[in-house]
Amino acid sequence: MFEKAGMLYLYVETPLHAGSGTSLGIVDLPIQRERITGYPMIQASGLKGCLRGVAQVEDEEKTQVVFGPDTKEAHKHAGALSVGDARILLFPVRSLLGVFAWVTSKDVLARFKRDAHAAGLEASWQPVGPSADDEALVAGDALVSDGKIVLEEFAFSAKRDDKVLNIAKWISSNAFPKEEEYHYWRAALPQRLVVLPENAFRDFVQFSTEIVSRTRLDDKTKTVAPGALWTEEHLPSETLLYAPLFASKPRIPKENLPPDWQEASNADYVLSFVKKCVDGKRIQLGGDSTVGRGFVTVRIHIPTEKERGGENDA
């Protein structure tokens, strides 16, 4: 039984390839996607493994308690932390004005609000969406020209909505990294957030990802080796993802706990340990680490008693 929960946010700084294996489609190595919606995601197993690796550097003994023992000793006890799939919240799309927009949809916002509630967070806004397929809701005018917003080659009638502004301010305060170097991005979100129709959002996250061609050269001829040309799909920089975290008390006997956990060890200790290890840090997720791919900044939001009561605490 899980006793405490929180939310983990991943802000993508360099293109991220969380692969799903080979494909018979146009892209040789596509990214992971939800089966029904087609939205990009990162499976929980890969995310948990990455968090475990970072935590192990900090404290190997507590990592065994929180994440469970190594495979060869997995029969001894389960871990005390459950990590959910990382889902899309904001996706960057090229804009005619303002360079790019962060886009989302009512469906995505509603799912996030539901997941946030399960994690003990009460978002102080209601999901909103446009009423027509050629309309987009915006928080500000930075991307709008003559009443239109142009994303890639598609134009939408822009409708300003204060509810979108409230959502942008909440995400800026609660989900974006809180470090000083992110001040510009937190301030930019209220001017760049766009809520799209469901179908338009789905099309952008399916067809506006980054596709990279890679090769391997023959050491002698310095030409592309036979069969060594392939394409990879990446989530673009500036994407925002989220994943719920759930914790129980440690599942091992009290006398086997680390010394400073033996007097009082519970789910709060588990979440606090994970937050101490990764909150505010840049970690590497997915493949292509040796070419600088997959660097993300992590923010972990553990709700206070005040927030569990439905009030916002940025």
Helices and strands as residue ranges (DSSP letters): E 4-12, E 41-42, H 44-58, H 60-67, G 71-73, E 81-83, E 86-94, E 100-105, H 106-118, E 135-138, E 148-151, E 154-160, H 162-174, G 180-182, H 183-192, E 193-196, H 198-207, E 210-217, E 224-234, E 240-247, G 254-256, G 259-261, H 267-278, E 282-284, G 289-291, E 295-301, H 305-308
